[in-house]
């Protein structure tokens, strides 16, 4: 498919509260002459919703640089930012239903256009007959009224069908949104999972490097968690993990990002935060966790205080994600070796 013609180099409209995001997505597809597919629709839908800042940044660059927008490019954007995890693959039927619904909407719009053309032709024909005195003025009016009534009747049916398909499209999009959320969320703690963390870490690091912003990472895990599992059982261990996640969510700032990194280990990304503020923030989290006196829900048996150890590392522009993680993990190890229930700053390093 050749590069699509562009009507404007301005970024597309972001959806204000209450705005129909589906309508904005369809408008952008038409504006940039893109085919309606589950991939192209989903990318524009997510763009107008503004849920993935990095996707919006990349798409704005494409718009501003008059880069040709093709189905292939949008398929690549979908794979990179929205993914194709198993949860989506299992919903292939939903995607196909959405594609059929989009096709139905286009067909209805096309039918409405044909009706308008037919009415225009009928008006011209009746007017010609009147001019040539083939029909009277009364006949002209009656002919136009009859044709207009038929158009109105068909338009009402079309409007009802369009509304029905619009609602179906919204329902299908919600289904896909739920699948995407499930694919990126840890089932036990409801925090982001490792896959979501890796994607967000890469995106925030790129933004920090491009914009010259600070970015810090906290890695922490629960002290003596194995002892909790061995003493009280895994269901109680799961309850502790859920409590830690709930406390973490309560103490995060709006732009921070938290994930369950694996097992009893958690990760927090702190945009626009240098390492010293990161350590202070980590200490506040540690104190918040230690403030709980935990008991087993069923038996009310006391577990005691649950503490965490943490390592903090600031992102160095150009540093690999693995190198950044390793420095934070080294600081976490130092915290454990230093007696636990503390926060350590990672050693400085130069970019590879």
Secondary structure, 3 states (H helix, E strand, C coil): CCCCCCCCCCCCCCCCCCCCHHHHHHHHHHHCCCCCCHHHHHHHHHHHHCCCHHHHHHHHHHHHCCCCCCHHHHHHHHHHHHCCCHHHHCCHHHHHHHHHHHHHHHHHHHHHHHHHHHHHHHHHHHHHHHHCCCCCHHHHHHHHHHHHHHHHHHHHHHHHHHHHHHHHHHHHHHHHHHHHHHHCECCCCCCECHHHHHHHHHHHHHHHHHHCCCEEEEEEEECCHHHHHHHHCHHHHHHHHHHHHHHHHHHCCCCCEEEEEECCEEEEEEECCCHHHHHHHHHHHHHHHHCCCEECCCCCCEEECCCEEEEEEECCCCCCHHHHHHHHHHHHHHHHHCCCCCEEECCCCCCC
